[in-house]
Amino acid sequence: MTAVGWIEDRWHELAHAGWGLWLVIGVWAVVMLGLAALIYTHRQIKQNRELRSEETRPHVAVFMEPHASDWHLIELVVRNFGETAAYDIQFSWINPPTVGQYENEQDGLVNVGELALPSTIPTLAPGQEWRTIWDSTLSRAEMGGSIESRFAGAVKYADRAASPEGQRRAVKGRHDYQTNVVLDWDDLQPVQRVELMTGHELAKRERNKLELLRSLLTYFHYASQETRTERYQSEIDGVRRATDAVKERLRSRQLEDPTDVRMRPFNSDAQYETETNGGRHHNEHV
C-alpha cells in the first residue's frame, strides 16, 4: 500500500467516524492547546522574572573622573548604578593601577607604586559611590612612558551580604556578579586641550600681561629719545611712583586675603615677588 493510499484510507475512516471518535479528538486537541499555552506562559513568566531581576540588581562600575575643583586631578570612582545595594565589592586586577610616589621624589626621580585601594568595600547603596584621588594628568604627562597608562581588571560584588564571619554556609538567594574594568589615561582629554578648555581666565590674564609689556616697551621707546636730563629724572620718578602704588595694592590684598597672594622680598632693593597658591596636590592620595 502506498503512502497516498494509506492517507486516503485514514481520511475515509475519519469522514465516516462516529461522534465518539470526534469527541476524543476534540478533547486531545484542547489538552494539547492548553499544554502549549501553559509552556508559553511559563516561559514568559521566567523571562519577565529574569528581566526584572536584571533591572533591579546592583550594577557596580569603576571609572575615572576629573576632580570637581581641580581639573588636572583624576579620581578613581566606584559607583553602584543599580536599584539595589551591592555587597562585598572587591577588585581583581590583571595589572593594578599605579601612581607616582611624589612625596619620595629624589633628584627629579619619582618611584612608581600601586594605588592604595581597599581590599573590600562592604556595601554600596543604590547611587552611592566610593572615590579616591588617583593622580594628576600634568604629573603623568611629565613622567611620559615611565609610568603605565592602561589598567585592566574586574570588580566583583554580590546582591546580598555574606554569612557572618566564621560561618561557611551559603546565603540562600545570593548572586555574585562581575563587571570588567578598563582604565586608560590615554582616553582622557589631552592635557593641552583641557588647559585651553578650562583656562579661559588664565589665557585672558596672560594676554593682559603681554599687552602691559607691549605698552611698557612702547613707553620706553619714546621716553629713551628724551635729551633733557630733568625730563629723564621726571620719567624715572613717575615709574617709581607707579611701582610703589602696585606694591601697596598687593600688600593690601594680602592683608585682606592671606591665602590669595603672598609676597616676599627677593633682592636688596626691597622689591617683591608675588606667588600664587597653586601647586600639585599629590599629598591628597588616599
CYANA upper distance limits for C-alpha pairs under 8 A (distance plus 0.5 A):
  1 MET  CA      5 GLY  CA      6.68
  1 MET  CA      6 TRP  CA      7.16
  2 THR  CA      6 TRP  CA      6.81
  3 ALA  CA      7 ILE  CA      6.73
  4 VAL  CA      8 GLU  CA      6.72
  5 GLY  CA      9 ASP  CA      6.72
  6 TRP  CA     10 ARG  CA      6.81
  7 ILE  CA     11 TRP  CA      6.66
  8 GLU  CA     12 HIS  CA      6.64
  9 ASP  CA     13 GLU  CA      6.76
 10 ARG  CA     14 LEU  CA      6.76
 11 TRP  CA     15 ALA  CA      6.55
 12 HIS  CA     16 HIS  CA      6.79
 13 GLU  CA     17 ALA  CA      6.28
 17 ALA  CA     21 LEU  CA      6.92
 17 ALA  CA     22 TRP  CA      7.91
 18 GLY  CA     22 TRP  CA      7.37
 19 TRP  CA     23 LEU  CA      6.62
 20 GLY  CA     24 VAL  CA      6.91
 21 LEU  CA     25 ILE  CA      6.77
 22 TRP  CA     26 GLY  CA      6.56
 23 LEU  CA     27 VAL  CA      6.69
 24 VAL  CA     28 TRP  CA      6.78
 25 ILE  CA     29 ALA  CA      6.63
 26 GLY  CA     30 VAL  CA      6.73
 27 VAL  CA     31 VAL  CA      6.71
 28 TRP  CA     32 MET  CA      6.61
 29 ALA  CA     33 LEU  CA      6.58
 30 VAL  CA     34 GLY  CA      6.50
 31 VAL  CA     35 LEU  CA      6.57
 32 MET  CA     36 ALA  CA      6.66
 33 LEU  CA     37 ALA  CA      6.67
 34 GLY  CA     38 LEU  CA      6.57
 35 LEU  CA     39 ILE  CA      6.72
 36 ALA  CA     40 TYR  CA      6.65
 37 ALA  CA     41 THR  CA      6.56
 38 LEU  CA     42 HIS  CA      6.58
 39 ILE  CA     43 ARG  CA      6.74
 40 TYR  CA     44 GLN  CA      6.73
 41 THR  CA     45 ILE  CA      6.61
 42 HIS  CA     46 LYS  CA      6.64
 43 ARG  CA     47 GLN  CA      6.61
 44 GLN  CA     48 ASN  CA      6.54
 45 ILE  CA     49 ARG  CA      6.54
 46 LYS  CA     50 GLU  CA      6.66
 47 GLN  CA     51 LEU  CA      6.50
 48 ASN  CA     52 ARG  CA      6.46
 49 ARG  CA     53 SER  CA      6.50
 50 GLU  CA     54 GLU  CA      6.55
 51 LEU  CA     55 GLU  CA      6.67
 52 ARG  CA     56 THR  CA      6.62
 53 SER  CA     57 ARG  CA      6.31
 55 GLU  CA     82 GLY  CA      8.07
 55 GLU  CA     83 GLU  CA      7.99
 56 THR  CA     82 GLY  CA      6.89
 56 THR  CA     83 GLU  CA      5.48
 56 THR  CA     84 THR  CA      6.59
 57 ARG  CA     82 GLY  CA      6.39
 57 ARG  CA     83 GLU  CA      6.69
 57 ARG  CA     84 THR  CA      6.10
 57 ARG  CA     85 ALA  CA      8.40
 57 ARG  CA    159 ASP  CA      7.17
 58 PRO  CA     80 ASN  CA      6.91
 58 PRO  CA     81 PHE  CA      7.31
 58 PRO  CA     82 GLY  CA      4.60
 58 PRO  CA     83 GLU  CA      6.52
 58 PRO  CA     84 THR  CA      5.60
 58 PRO  CA     85 ALA  CA      6.34
 58 PRO  CA     86 ALA  CA      5.89
 58 PRO  CA    126 PRO  CA      7.88
 58 PRO  CA    158 ALA  CA      8.28
 58 PRO  CA    159 ASP  CA      6.82
 59 HIS  CA     80 ASN  CA      5.93
 59 HIS  CA     81 PHE  CA      5.65
 59 HIS  CA     82 GLY  CA      4.99
 59 HIS  CA     86 ALA  CA      8.15
 60 VAL  CA     78 VAL  CA      7.38
 60 VAL  CA     79 ARG  CA      6.09
 60 VAL  CA     80 ASN  CA      4.83
 60 VAL  CA     81 PHE  CA      6.59
 60 VAL  CA     82 GLY  CA      7.67
 60 VAL  CA     86 ALA  CA      7.88
 60 VAL  CA    155 VAL  CA      7.99
 60 VAL  CA    157 TYR  CA      8.15
 60 VAL  CA    179 THR  CA      7.58
 61 ALA  CA     78 VAL  CA      6.29
 61 ALA  CA     79 ARG  CA      6.08
 61 ALA  CA     80 ASN  CA      7.02
 61 ALA  CA     81 PHE  CA      7.91
 61 ALA  CA    155 VAL  CA      7.95
 61 ALA  CA    179 THR  CA      7.32
 61 ALA  CA    181 VAL  CA      8.10
 62 VAL  CA     76 LEU  CA      7.69
 62 VAL  CA     77 VAL  CA      6.14
 62 VAL  CA     78 VAL  CA      5.10
 62 VAL  CA     79 ARG  CA      7.14
 62 VAL  CA    155 VAL  CA      7.91
 62 VAL  CA    181 VAL  CA      6.89
 63 PHE  CA     76 LEU  CA      6.49
 63 PHE  CA     77 VAL  CA      5.94
 63 PHE  CA     78 VAL  CA      7.28
 63 PHE  CA    181 VAL  CA      8.24
 63 PHE  CA    182 VAL  CA      8.48
 63 PHE  CA    183 LEU  CA      7.07
 64 MET  CA     74 ILE  CA      7.01
 64 MET  CA     75 GLU  CA      6.19
 64 MET  CA     76 LEU  CA      5.34
 64 MET  CA     77 VAL  CA      6.57
 64 MET  CA    183 LEU  CA      7.44
 65 GLU  CA     74 ILE  CA      6.09
 65 GLU  CA     75 GLU  CA      5.75
 65 GLU  CA     76 LEU  CA      7.05
 65 GLU  CA     77 VAL  CA      7.53
 66 PRO  CA     70 ASP  CA      7.90
 66 PRO  CA     71 TRP  CA      5.92
 66 PRO  CA     72 HIS  CA      7.25
 66 PRO  CA     73 LEU  CA      6.31
 66 PRO  CA     74 ILE  CA      4.92
 66 PRO  CA     75 GLU  CA      6.42
 67 HIS  CA     71 TRP  CA      6.09
 67 HIS  CA     72 HIS  CA      7.87
 67 HIS  CA     73 LEU  CA      5.90
 67 HIS  CA     74 ILE  CA      6.19
 67 HIS  CA     75 GLU  CA      6.60
 67 HIS  CA    133 ILE  CA      8.28
 71 TRP  CA    194 VAL  CA      8.41
 71 TRP  CA    198 THR  CA      8.25
 72 HIS  CA    136 SER  CA      5.83
 72 HIS  CA    137 THR  CA      5.75
 72 HIS  CA    138 LEU  CA      6.91
 72 HIS  CA    191 VAL  CA      8.36
 73 LEU  CA    133 ILE  CA      7.47
 73 LEU  CA    134 TRP  CA      7.88
 73 LEU  CA    135 ASP  CA      6.30
 73 LEU  CA    136 SER  CA      4.92
 73 LEU  CA    137 THR  CA      6.95
 73 LEU  CA    281 HIS  CA      8.42
 74 ILE  CA    133 ILE  CA      6.60
 74 ILE  CA    134 TRP  CA      6.15
 74 ILE  CA    135 ASP  CA      6.07
 74 ILE  CA    136 SER  CA      6.47
 74 ILE  CA    137 THR  CA      7.58
 75 GLU  CA    131 ARG  CA      6.97
 75 GLU  CA    132 THR  CA      5.96
 75 GLU  CA    133 ILE  CA      4.75
 75 GLU  CA    134 TRP  CA      5.50
 75 GLU  CA    135 ASP  CA      7.71
 76 LEU  CA    131 ARG  CA      6.02
 76 LEU  CA    132 THR  CA      6.02
 76 LEU  CA    133 ILE  CA      6.80
 76 LEU  CA    134 TRP  CA      6.37
 77 VAL  CA    129 GLU  CA      7.32
 77 VAL  CA    130 TRP  CA      6.35
 77 VAL  CA    131 ARG  CA      4.83
 77 VAL  CA    132 THR  CA      7.28
 78 VAL  CA    129 GLU  CA      5.93
 78 VAL  CA    130 TRP  CA      5.60
 78 VAL  CA    131 ARG  CA      6.62
 79 ARG  CA    124 LEU  CA      8.03
 79 ARG  CA    127 GLY  CA      7.21
 79 ARG  CA    128 GLN  CA      6.46
 79 ARG  CA    129 GLU  CA      4.60
 79 ARG  CA    130 TRP  CA      6.90
 80 ASN  CA     85 ALA  CA      8.08
 80 ASN  CA     86 ALA  CA      7.49
 80 ASN  CA    124 LEU  CA      6.74
 80 ASN  CA    125 ALA  CA      7.35
 80 ASN  CA    126 PRO  CA      6.11
 80 ASN  CA    127 GLY  CA      5.87
 80 ASN  CA    128 GLN  CA      6.37
 80 ASN  CA    129 GLU  CA      6.81
 81 PHE  CA    126 PRO  CA      6.74
 81 PHE  CA    127 GLY  CA      6.01
 82 GLY  CA    126 PRO  CA      6.17
 82 GLY  CA    127 GLY  CA      7.66
 83 GLU  CA    126 PRO  CA      5.82
 83 GLU  CA    127 GLY  CA      8.42
 84 THR  CA    125 ALA  CA      7.22
 84 THR  CA    126 PRO  CA      5.95
 84 THR  CA    159 ASP  CA      7.87
 85 ALA  CA    123 THR  CA      7.34
 85 ALA  CA    124 LEU  CA      6.18
 85 ALA  CA    125 ALA  CA      4.85
 85 ALA  CA    126 PRO  CA      5.91
 85 ALA  CA    159 ASP  CA      6.96
 85 ALA  CA    160 ARG  CA      8.33
 86 ALA  CA    123 THR  CA      6.00
 86 ALA  CA    124 LEU  CA      5.74
 86 ALA  CA    125 ALA  CA      6.96
 86 ALA  CA    126 PRO  CA      8.28
 86 ALA  CA    157 TYR  CA      6.73
 86 ALA  CA    158 ALA  CA      6.22
 86 ALA  CA    159 ASP  CA      5.70
 86 ALA  CA    160 ARG  CA      7.58
 87 TYR  CA    121 ILE  CA      8.00
 87 TYR  CA    122 PRO  CA      6.10
 87 TYR  CA    123 THR  CA      4.87
 87 TYR  CA    124 LEU  CA      7.13
 87 TYR  CA    157 TYR  CA      6.22
 87 TYR  CA    158 ALA  CA      5.64
 87 TYR  CA    159 ASP  CA      6.51
 87 TYR  CA    160 ARG  CA      6.51
 87 TYR  CA    161 ALA  CA      6.04
 87 TYR  CA    162 ALA  CA      8.43
 88 ASP  CA    120 THR  CA      6.50
 88 ASP  CA    121 ILE  CA      6.30
 88 ASP  CA    122 PRO  CA      5.26
 88 ASP  CA    123 THR  CA      6.59
 88 ASP  CA    156 LYS  CA      8.30
 88 ASP  CA    157 TYR  CA      5.92
 88 ASP  CA    158 ALA  CA      6.90
 88 ASP  CA    161 ALA  CA      7.53
 88 ASP  CA    162 ALA  CA      8.14
 89 ILE  CA    120 THR  CA      6.00
 89 ILE  CA    121 ILE  CA      5.46
 89 ILE  CA    122 PRO  CA      6.86
 89 ILE  CA    123 THR  CA      7.38
 89 ILE  CA    155 VAL  CA      7.30
 89 ILE  CA    156 LYS  CA      6.11
 89 ILE  CA    157 TYR  CA      4.95
 89 ILE  CA    158 ALA  CA      7.88
 90 GLN  CA    119 SER  CA      6.73
 90 GLN  CA    120 THR  CA      5.41
 90 GLN  CA    121 ILE  CA      7.10
 90 GLN  CA    155 VAL  CA      6.22
 90 GLN  CA    156 LYS  CA      5.72
 90 GLN  CA    157 TYR  CA      6.96
 91 PHE  CA    119 SER  CA      7.73
 91 PHE  CA    120 THR  CA      8.18
 91 PHE  CA    153 GLY  CA      7.98
 91 PHE  CA    154 ALA  CA      6.53
 91 PHE  CA    155 VAL  CA      5.17
 91 PHE  CA    156 LYS  CA      6.81
 92 SER  CA    153 GLY  CA      6.02
 92 SER  CA    154 ALA  CA      5.66
 92 SER  CA    155 VAL  CA      6.63
 92 SER  CA    156 LYS  CA      7.97
 93 TRP  CA    151 PHE  CA      8.24
 93 TRP  CA    152 ALA  CA      6.65
 93 TRP  CA    153 GLY  CA      4.47
 93 TRP  CA    154 ALA  CA      6.73
 94 ILE  CA    151 PHE  CA      7.96
 94 ILE  CA    152 ALA  CA      6.19
 94 ILE  CA    153 GLY  CA      5.61
 95 ASN  CA    151 PHE  CA      6.19
 95 ASN  CA    152 ALA  CA      6.67
 95 ASN  CA    153 GLY  CA      7.59
 96 PRO  CA    114 GLU  CA      7.01
 96 PRO  CA    115 LEU  CA      8.09
 96 PRO  CA    151 PHE  CA      6.87
 96 PRO  CA    152 ALA  CA      8.08
 96 PRO  CA    153 GLY  CA      8.27
 97 PRO  CA    114 GLU  CA      6.40
 97 PRO  CA    115 LEU  CA      6.14
 97 PRO  CA    151 PHE  CA      6.37
 98 THR  CA    112 VAL  CA      6.99
 98 THR  CA    113 GLY  CA      5.88
 98 THR  CA    114 GLU  CA      4.80
 98 THR  CA    115 LEU  CA      5.56
 98 THR  CA    147 ILE  CA      8.12
 98 THR  CA    148 GLU  CA      7.74
 99 VAL  CA    112 VAL  CA      6.16
 99 VAL  CA    113 GLY  CA      6.09
 99 VAL  CA    114 GLU  CA      6.56
 99 VAL  CA    115 LEU  CA      6.10
 99 VAL  CA    134 TRP  CA      7.47
 99 VAL  CA    135 ASP  CA      6.87
 99 VAL  CA    147 ILE  CA      8.36
100 GLY  CA    110 VAL  CA      6.62
100 GLY  CA    111 ASN  CA      6.34
100 GLY  CA    112 VAL  CA      5.02
100 GLY  CA    113 GLY  CA      6.84
100 GLY  CA    135 ASP  CA      8.17
100 GLY  CA    140 ARG  CA      8.44
100 GLY  CA    147 ILE  CA      8.36
101 GLN  CA    105 GLU  CA      7.41
101 GLN  CA    110 VAL  CA      6.62
101 GLN  CA    111 ASN  CA      5.90
101 GLN  CA    112 VAL  CA      6.29
101 GLN  CA    113 GLY  CA      7.09
102 TYR  CA    110 VAL  CA      6.41
102 TYR  CA    111 ASN  CA      7.88
102 TYR  CA    282 HIS  CA      7.11
103 GLU  CA    282 HIS  CA      7.96
103 GLU  CA    283 ASN  CA      7.82
104 ASN  CA    110 VAL  CA      7.50
104 ASN  CA    111 ASN  CA      7.82
105 GLU  CA    109 LEU  CA      6.12
105 GLU  CA    110 VAL  CA      5.33
105 GLU  CA    111 ASN  CA      7.53
106 GLN  CA    110 VAL  CA      7.38
112 VAL  CA    147 ILE  CA      7.55
115 LEU  CA    134 TRP  CA      7.59
116 ALA  CA    286 VAL  CA      7.00
124 LEU  CA    128 GLN  CA      6.01
124 LEU  CA    129 GLU  CA      7.07
132 THR  CA    285 HIS  CA      7.61
132 THR  CA    286 VAL  CA      6.55
133 ILE  CA    284 GLU  CA      7.09
133 ILE  CA    285 HIS  CA      5.88
133 ILE  CA    286 VAL  CA      7.05
134 TRP  CA    285 HIS  CA      6.80
134 TRP  CA    286 VAL  CA      8.41
135 ASP  CA    139 SER  CA      8.08
135 ASP  CA    140 ARG  CA      8.05
135 ASP  CA    282 HIS  CA      7.62
135 ASP  CA    285 HIS  CA      7.94
136 SER  CA    140 ARG  CA      6.80
136 SER  CA    280 ARG  CA      8.34
136 SER  CA    282 HIS  CA      8.19
137 THR  CA    141 ALA  CA      6.49
137 THR  CA    191 VAL  CA      7.11
138 LEU  CA    142 GLU  CA      6.88
138 LEU  CA    191 VAL  CA      7.27
139 SER  CA    143 MET  CA      6.90
140 ARG  CA    144 GLY  CA      6.73
140 ARG  CA    147 ILE  CA      7.80
141 ALA  CA    191 VAL  CA      8.21
143 MET  CA    147 ILE  CA      7.07
149 SER  CA    183 LEU  CA      8.49
149 SER  CA    184 ASP  CA      6.13
149 SER  CA    185 TRP  CA      5.58
149 SER  CA    186 ASP  CA      7.08
150 ARG  CA    182 VAL  CA      7.68
150 ARG  CA    183 LEU  CA      6.19
150 ARG  CA    184 ASP  CA      4.76
150 ARG  CA    185 TRP  CA      6.87
150 ARG  CA    186 ASP  CA      8.14
151 PHE  CA    182 VAL  CA      6.27
151 PHE  CA    183 LEU  CA      5.63
151 PHE  CA    184 ASP  CA      6.83
152 ALA  CA    180 ASN  CA      8.27
152 ALA  CA    181 VAL  CA      6.15
152 ALA  CA    182 VAL  CA      4.97
152 ALA  CA    183 LEU  CA      6.87
153 GLY  CA    180 ASN  CA      6.52
153 GLY  CA    181 VAL  CA      5.63
153 GLY  CA    182 VAL  CA      7.03
154 ALA  CA    178 GLN  CA      7.04
154 ALA  CA    179 THR  CA      6.00
154 ALA  CA    180 ASN  CA      4.74
154 ALA  CA    181 VAL  CA      5.43
155 VAL  CA    178 GLN  CA      6.19
155 VAL  CA    179 THR  CA      5.87
155 VAL  CA    180 ASN  CA      6.99
155 VAL  CA    181 VAL  CA      7.43
156 LYS  CA    176 ASP  CA      7.83
156 LYS  CA    177 TYR  CA      6.30
156 LYS  CA    178 GLN  CA      4.94
156 LYS  CA    179 THR  CA      7.07
157 TYR  CA    176 ASP  CA      6.38
157 TYR  CA    177 TYR  CA      5.93
157 TYR  CA    178 GLN  CA      6.92
158 ALA  CA    174 ARG  CA      7.31
158 ALA  CA    175 HIS  CA      6.07
158 ALA  CA    176 ASP  CA      4.86
158 ALA  CA    177 TYR  CA      6.29
159 ASP  CA    174 ARG  CA      6.60
159 ASP  CA    175 HIS  CA      6.32
159 ASP  CA    176 ASP  CA      7.32
160 ARG  CA    171 VAL  CA      8.33
160 ARG  CA    173 GLY  CA      8.39
160 ARG  CA    174 ARG  CA      5.80
160 ARG  CA    175 HIS  CA      7.71
161 ALA  CA    171 VAL  CA      8.41
161 ALA  CA    174 ARG  CA      8.28
162 ALA  CA    170 ALA  CA      8.18
162 ALA  CA    171 VAL  CA      6.90
163 SER  CA    167 GLN  CA      6.45
163 SER  CA    168 ARG  CA      7.39
163 SER  CA    169 ARG  CA      7.23
163 SER  CA    170 ALA  CA      7.34
163 SER  CA    171 VAL  CA      6.73
184 ASP  CA    188 LEU  CA      8.01
186 ASP  CA    190 PRO  CA      8.29
189 GLN  CA    193 ARG  CA      7.07
189 GLN  CA    194 VAL  CA      6.66
190 PRO  CA    194 VAL  CA      6.75
191 VAL  CA    195 GLU  CA      6.63
192 GLN  CA    196 LEU  CA      6.92
193 ARG  CA    197 MET  CA      6.66
194 VAL  CA    198 THR  CA      6.42
194 VAL  CA    199 GLY  CA      8.38
195 GLU  CA    199 GLY  CA      5.79
196 LEU  CA    200 HIS  CA      7.08
196 LEU  CA    203 ALA  CA      8.44
199 GLY  CA    203 ALA  CA      6.51
200 HIS  CA    204 LYS  CA      6.69
201 GLU  CA    205 ARG  CA      6.66
202 LEU  CA    206 GLU  CA      6.74
203 ALA  CA    207 ARG  CA      6.72
204 LYS  CA    208 ASN  CA      6.83
205 ARG  CA    209 LYS  CA      6.81
206 GLU  CA    210 LEU  CA      6.83
207 ARG  CA    211 GLU  CA      6.70
208 ASN  CA    212 LEU  CA      6.63
209 LYS  CA    213 LEU  CA      6.69
210 LEU  CA    214 ARG  CA      6.61
211 GLU  CA    215 SER  CA      6.68
212 LEU  CA    216 LEU  CA      6.71
213 LEU  CA    217 LEU  CA      6.70
214 ARG  CA    218 THR  CA      6.66
215 SER  CA    219 TYR  CA      6.60
216 LEU  CA    220 PHE  CA      6.62
217 LEU  CA    221 HIS  CA      6.57
218 THR  CA    222 TYR  CA      7.03
219 TYR  CA    223 ALA  CA      6.45
220 PHE  CA    224 SER  CA      6.24
221 HIS  CA    225 GLN  CA      7.51
222 TYR  CA    226 GLU  CA      7.93
223 ALA  CA    232 TYR  CA      8.20
223 ALA  CA    235 GLU  CA      8.06
226 GLU  CA    231 ARG  CA      7.59
226 GLU  CA    232 TYR  CA      7.42
227 THR  CA    231 ARG  CA      8.38
227 THR  CA    232 TYR  CA      8.41
228 ARG  CA    232 TYR  CA      7.07
229 THR  CA    233 GLN  CA      6.92
230 GLU  CA    234 SER  CA      6.70
231 ARG  CA    235 GLU  CA      6.73
232 TYR  CA    236 ILE  CA      6.71
233 GLN  CA    237 ASP  CA      6.64
234 SER  CA    238 GLY  CA      6.75
235 GLU  CA    239 VAL  CA      6.80
236 ILE  CA    240 ARG  CA      6.78
237 ASP  CA    241 ARG  CA      6.69
238 GLY  CA    242 ALA  CA      6.79
239 VAL  CA    243 THR  CA      6.68
240 ARG  CA    244 ASP  CA      6.63
241 ARG  CA    245 ALA  CA      6.71
242 ALA  CA    246 VAL  CA      6.88
243 THR  CA    247 LYS  CA      6.77
244 ASP  CA    248 GLU  CA      6.67
245 ALA  CA    249 ARG  CA      6.73
246 VAL  CA    250 LEU  CA      6.78
247 LYS  CA    251 ARG  CA      6.71
247 LYS  CA    272 TYR  CA      8.18
248 GLU  CA    252 SER  CA      6.66
249 ARG  CA    253 ARG  CA      6.80
250 LEU  CA    254 GLN  CA      6.73
250 LEU  CA    261 VAL  CA      8.28
251 ARG  CA    255 LEU  CA      6.86
251 ARG  CA    263 MET  CA      8.21
252 SER  CA    256 GLU  CA      6.83
253 ARG  CA    257 ASP  CA      6.58
253 ARG  CA    258 PRO  CA      8.15
253 ARG  CA    260 ASP  CA      8.33
253 ARG  CA    261 VAL  CA      7.85
254 GLN  CA    258 PRO  CA      5.19
254 GLN  CA    259 THR  CA      8.06
254 GLN  CA    260 ASP  CA      7.27
254 GLN  CA    261 VAL  CA      6.14
254 GLN  CA    262 ARG  CA      6.63
254 GLN  CA    263 MET  CA      8.41
257 ASP  CA    261 VAL  CA      7.95
258 PRO  CA    262 ARG  CA      6.97
259 THR  CA    277 ASN  CA      7.48
260 ASP  CA    276 THR  CA      7.23
260 ASP  CA    277 ASN  CA      7.20
261 VAL  CA    274 THR  CA      7.09
261 VAL  CA    275 GLU  CA      6.56
261 VAL  CA    276 THR  CA      5.98
261 VAL  CA    277 ASN  CA      7.44
262 ARG  CA    274 THR  CA      6.60
262 ARG  CA    275 GLU  CA      6.41
262 ARG  CA    276 THR  CA      7.63
263 MET  CA    272 TYR  CA      6.56
263 MET  CA    273 GLU  CA      6.12
263 MET  CA    274 THR  CA      5.38
263 MET  CA    275 GLU  CA      7.06
264 ARG  CA    272 TYR  CA      6.03
264 ARG  CA    273 GLU  CA      6.30
264 ARG  CA    274 THR  CA      7.64
265 PRO  CA    270 ALA  CA      6.19
265 PRO  CA    271 GLN  CA      6.22
265 PRO  CA    272 TYR  CA      5.09
265 PRO  CA    273 GLU  CA      6.90
266 PHE  CA    270 ALA  CA      7.68
266 PHE  CA    271 GLN  CA      7.02
266 PHE  CA    272 TYR  CA      6.60
266 PHE  CA    273 GLU  CA      7.10
267 ASN  CA    271 GLN  CA      6.74
267 ASN  CA    272 TYR  CA      8.40
